[in-house]
Amino acid sequence: MSDKQKVLFLCTGNSCRSQMAEGIARKLYSEKLSIESAGIEKHGMNPYAMKVMEEIGIDISSHSSKTLEDTGMDFDCVITVCDHAKESCPEFSGQTNIIHFPFPDPPKLAAKKDDEEEKLNCYRGVRDEIYDKMNEVIAAIV
């Protein structure tokens, strides 16, 4: 039985932000934490998110979009990475620490971009913001 803290990154569709946060957190903190991600709904894996994560050496292509019910875990800490997830966050036991670290929605940012590289830059920006904020996120937990 592991005594690692169980951490969940929660967003709306578990297709982008929570998946990127999970991948980054696993790369940086998998020795200290048990890390999952989920969504209020399942939206499938975002191919742009997978591509920009691969650019920094993090492969999330084997991840799958899932809901909280699919995780089958109790969590010590739930980190909502978007406002919708915060507003829709289900009730957890009194022991679960819920923290809100919102990040912009890459698909929404990229929606009005015509150029493929401009779209990817929207995802890169959010990925980098998540990466840069991860130490602060984890410090709030441990």
DRENZA-281760 format. One record per residue (C-alpha): residue number from 1; residue in three letters; chain; x, y, z. Coordinates in nm, 2 decimals. Layout:
+-----+-----+---+--------+--------+--------+
:   k :   r : c :   east :  north :     up :
+-----+-----+---+--------+--------+--------+
: NUM : ALA : A :      X :      Y :      Z :
...
+-----+-----+---+--------+--------+--------+
This chain:
+-----+-----+---+--------+--------+--------+
:   k :   r : c :   east :  north :     up :
+-----+-----+---+--------+--------+--------+
:   1 : MET : A :   0.00 :   0.00 :   0.00 :
:   2 : SER : A :   0.14 :   0.34 :  -0.11 :
:   3 : ASP : A :   0.15 :   0.62 :   0.14 :
:   4 : LYS : A :   0.19 :   0.88 :  -0.14 :
:   5 : GLN : A :  -0.07 :   1.15 :  -0.14 :
:   6 : LYS : A :  -0.34 :   1.10 :  -0.41 :
:   7 : VAL : A :  -0.38 :   1.41 :  -0.63 :
:   8 : LEU : A :  -0.65 :   1.47 :  -0.90 :
:   9 : PHE : A :  -0.64 :   1.74 :  -1.16 :
:  10 : LEU : A :  -1.00 :   1.81 :  -1.26 :
:  11 : CYS : A :  -1.13 :   2.01 :  -1.55 :
:  12 : THR : A :  -1.44 :   2.02 :  -1.77 :
:  13 : GLY : A :  -1.37 :   1.75 :  -2.03 :
:  14 : ASN : A :  -1.04 :   1.59 :  -1.93 :
:  15 : SER : A :  -0.90 :   1.65 :  -2.28 :
:  16 : CYS : A :  -0.64 :   1.92 :  -2.24 :
:  17 : ARG : A :  -0.56 :   2.12 :  -1.93 :
:  18 : SER : A :  -0.60 :   1.84 :  -1.67 :
:  19 : GLN : A :  -0.42 :   1.60 :  -1.90 :
:  20 : MET : A :  -0.13 :   1.84 :  -1.94 :
:  21 : ALA : A :  -0.12 :   1.90 :  -1.57 :
:  22 : GLU : A :  -0.12 :   1.53 :  -1.50 :
:  23 : GLY : A :   0.16 :   1.47 :  -1.75 :
:  24 : ILE : A :   0.38 :   1.75 :  -1.60 :
:  25 : ALA : A :   0.31 :   1.65 :  -1.24 :
:  26 : ARG : A :   0.39 :   1.29 :  -1.31 :
:  27 : LYS : A :   0.72 :   1.39 :  -1.47 :
:  28 : LEU : A :   0.81 :   1.61 :  -1.18 :
:  29 : TYR : A :   0.65 :   1.45 :  -0.88 :
:  30 : SER : A :   0.57 :   1.08 :  -0.95 :
:  31 : GLU : A :   0.81 :   0.97 :  -0.67 :
:  32 : LYS : A :   0.62 :   1.17 :  -0.41 :
:  33 : LEU : A :   0.26 :   1.17 :  -0.54 :
:  34 : SER : A :   0.00 :   0.94 :  -0.70 :
:  35 : ILE : A :  -0.14 :   1.16 :  -0.98 :
:  36 : GLU : A :  -0.46 :   1.13 :  -1.19 :
:  37 : SER : A :  -0.68 :   1.35 :  -1.40 :
:  38 : ALA : A :  -1.05 :   1.35 :  -1.47 :
:  39 : GLY : A :  -1.32 :   1.57 :  -1.61 :
:  40 : ILE : A :  -1.68 :   1.66 :  -1.52 :
:  41 : GLU : A :  -1.75 :   1.51 :  -1.86 :
:  42 : LYS : A :  -1.54 :   1.31 :  -2.11 :
:  43 : HIS : A :  -1.44 :   1.50 :  -2.42 :
:  44 : GLY : A :  -1.17 :   1.27 :  -2.56 :
:  45 : MET : A :  -0.80 :   1.34 :  -2.58 :
:  46 : ASN : A :  -0.71 :   1.67 :  -2.76 :
:  47 : PRO : A :  -0.45 :   1.60 :  -3.03 :
:  48 : TYR : A :  -0.30 :   1.95 :  -3.00 :
:  49 : ALA : A :  -0.24 :   1.89 :  -2.63 :
:  50 : MET : A :  -0.07 :   1.56 :  -2.70 :
:  51 : LYS : A :   0.15 :   1.73 :  -2.97 :
:  52 : VAL : A :   0.27 :   2.02 :  -2.75 :
:  53 : MET : A :   0.34 :   1.78 :  -2.46 :
:  54 : GLU : A :   0.54 :   1.56 :  -2.68 :
:  55 : GLU : A :   0.75 :   1.86 :  -2.78 :
:  56 : ILE : A :   0.87 :   1.88 :  -2.42 :
:  57 : GLY : A :   0.93 :   1.51 :  -2.38 :
:  58 : ILE : A :   0.61 :   1.42 :  -2.21 :
:  59 : ASP : A :   0.40 :   1.15 :  -2.38 :
:  60 : ILE : A :   0.03 :   1.16 :  -2.29 :
:  61 : SER : A :  -0.09 :   0.97 :  -2.59 :
:  62 : SER : A :  -0.16 :   0.66 :  -2.37 :
:  63 : HIS : A :  -0.39 :   0.87 :  -2.14 :
:  64 : SER : A :  -0.76 :   0.85 :  -2.18 :
:  65 : SER : A :  -1.03 :   1.10 :  -2.11 :
:  66 : LYS : A :  -1.22 :   1.00 :  -1.80 :
:  67 : THR : A :  -1.47 :   1.13 :  -1.54 :
:  68 : LEU : A :  -1.42 :   1.12 :  -1.17 :
:  69 : GLU : A :  -1.63 :   0.81 :  -1.15 :
:  70 : ASP : A :  -1.39 :   0.64 :  -1.38 :
:  71 : THR : A :  -1.09 :   0.69 :  -1.15 :
:  72 : GLY : A :  -1.21 :   0.47 :  -0.87 :
:  73 : MET : A :  -1.00 :   0.66 :  -0.62 :
:  74 : ASP : A :  -1.04 :   0.87 :  -0.32 :
:  75 : PHE : A :  -0.81 :   1.17 :  -0.33 :
:  76 : ASP : A :  -0.62 :   1.37 :  -0.07 :
:  77 : CYS : A :  -0.62 :   1.67 :  -0.30 :
:  78 : VAL : A :  -0.83 :   1.78 :  -0.59 :
:  79 : ILE : A :  -0.69 :   2.06 :  -0.81 :
:  80 : THR : A :  -0.95 :   2.23 :  -1.03 :
:  81 : VAL : A :  -0.77 :   2.38 :  -1.34 :
:  82 : CYS : A :  -1.07 :   2.56 :  -1.48 :
:  83 : ASP : A :  -1.36 :   2.77 :  -1.35 :
:  84 : HIS : A :  -1.63 :   2.53 :  -1.47 :
:  85 : ALA : A :  -1.47 :   2.24 :  -1.28 :
:  86 : LYS : A :  -1.46 :   2.45 :  -0.97 :
:  87 : GLU : A :  -1.82 :   2.55 :  -1.00 :
:  88 : SER : A :  -1.92 :   2.19 :  -1.08 :
:  89 : CYS : A :  -1.68 :   2.01 :  -0.84 :
:  90 : PRO : A :  -1.86 :   1.73 :  -0.66 :
:  91 : GLU : A :  -1.86 :   1.69 :  -0.29 :
:  92 : PHE : A :  -1.56 :   1.51 :  -0.14 :
:  93 : SER : A :  -1.50 :   1.38 :   0.21 :
:  94 : GLY : A :  -1.39 :   1.63 :   0.47 :
:  95 : GLN : A :  -1.03 :   1.50 :   0.43 :
:  96 : THR : A :  -1.00 :   1.61 :   0.07 :
:  97 : ASN : A :  -0.82 :   1.94 :   0.01 :
:  98 : ILE : A :  -0.97 :   2.12 :  -0.29 :
:  99 : ILE : A :  -0.75 :   2.39 :  -0.45 :
: 100 : HIS : A :  -0.83 :   2.61 :  -0.75 :
: 101 : PHE : A :  -0.56 :   2.69 :  -1.01 :
: 102 : PRO : A :  -0.74 :   2.81 :  -1.32 :
: 103 : PHE : A :  -0.57 :   2.81 :  -1.66 :
: 104 : PRO : A :  -0.70 :   2.95 :  -2.00 :
: 105 : ASP : A :  -0.88 :   2.71 :  -2.23 :
: 106 : PRO : A :  -0.65 :   2.63 :  -2.52 :
: 107 : PRO : A :  -0.93 :   2.52 :  -2.76 :
: 108 : LYS : A :  -1.11 :   2.85 :  -2.70 :
: 109 : LEU : A :  -0.79 :   3.05 :  -2.75 :
: 110 : ALA : A :  -0.71 :   2.87 :  -3.07 :
: 111 : ALA : A :  -1.06 :   2.88 :  -3.21 :
: 112 : LYS : A :  -1.02 :   3.20 :  -3.41 :
: 113 : LYS : A :  -0.67 :   3.11 :  -3.54 :
: 114 : ASP : A :  -0.64 :   3.00 :  -3.90 :
: 115 : ASP : A :  -0.28 :   2.91 :  -3.90 :
: 116 : GLU : A :  -0.18 :   2.57 :  -3.75 :
: 117 : GLU : A :   0.13 :   2.71 :  -3.58 :
: 118 : GLU : A :  -0.08 :   2.99 :  -3.42 :
: 119 : LYS : A :  -0.32 :   2.73 :  -3.29 :
: 120 : LEU : A :  -0.03 :   2.52 :  -3.15 :
: 121 : ASN : A :   0.12 :   2.84 :  -2.99 :
: 122 : CYS : A :  -0.21 :   2.88 :  -2.79 :
: 123 : TYR : A :  -0.16 :   2.53 :  -2.65 :
: 124 : ARG : A :   0.21 :   2.59 :  -2.59 :
: 125 : GLY : A :   0.14 :   2.90 :  -2.39 :
: 126 : VAL : A :  -0.11 :   2.72 :  -2.16 :
: 127 : ARG : A :   0.13 :   2.42 :  -2.13 :
: 128 : ASP : A :   0.41 :   2.65 :  -2.03 :
: 129 : GLU : A :   0.19 :   2.83 :  -1.78 :
: 130 : ILE : A :   0.09 :   2.50 :  -1.62 :
: 131 : TYR : A :   0.45 :   2.39 :  -1.61 :
: 132 : ASP : A :   0.57 :   2.72 :  -1.46 :
: 133 : LYS : A :   0.29 :   2.71 :  -1.20 :
: 134 : MET : A :   0.34 :   2.34 :  -1.10 :
: 135 : ASN : A :   0.58 :   2.40 :  -0.82 :
: 136 : GLU : A :   0.34 :   2.65 :  -0.66 :
: 137 : VAL : A :   0.05 :   2.40 :  -0.71 :
: 138 : ILE : A :   0.24 :   2.11 :  -0.55 :
: 139 : ALA : A :   0.37 :   2.34 :  -0.27 :
: 140 : ALA : A :   0.01 :   2.41 :  -0.18 :
: 141 : ILE : A :  -0.04 :   2.03 :  -0.13 :
: 142 : VAL : A :   0.26 :   1.90 :   0.05 :
+-----+-----+---+--------+--------+--------+
